């Protein structure tokens, strides 16, 4: 597969700022994103949409039922969003997220150490894929001989993740 050349690369500081998810039941989605994951409700937009965030930002996730109230998830084999990835600042924060998931009986679909990051994979109540992850320090990323990133998919030690302490990350 070849990649068409760009006239200029996208700026290095570019970030993906937020995602809007179609959900079938707004309250159920809020129970998951706020009650389980810990996002804060920033604003309701009528009875069909809500905006949630971490740390008071206007919104990281928009949840809406504009076209999906009472709807069903897409069938397997359909196109669409594979998952939304939520970046945690530290390994300990990701460990705390894992504790919250366990306390709320949320099943993981998978967990992996990718060399550059550690990730938990799950689905929200509407079967939207969710990745919770933290990035390892760039100096620790595995590299190929030519300097390119050598991502992997290895088993993630969930017990070690849960037992990570904050002070270890600031050392």
Buried (B, 14 or more C-beta within 10 A) or exposed (E): EEEEEEEEEEEEEEEEEBBBBBBBBBEBBBEBBBEBBEBBBBEEEEEBBBBBBBEEEEBBBBBBBEEBBEEEBEEEEEEEEEBBBBBBEBBBBBBBBBEBBEEEEBEBEEBBBBBBBBBBBBBBBBEBBBBBBBBBEEEEBEEEEEEEEEEEEEEBEBEEBBEBEEEEBEE
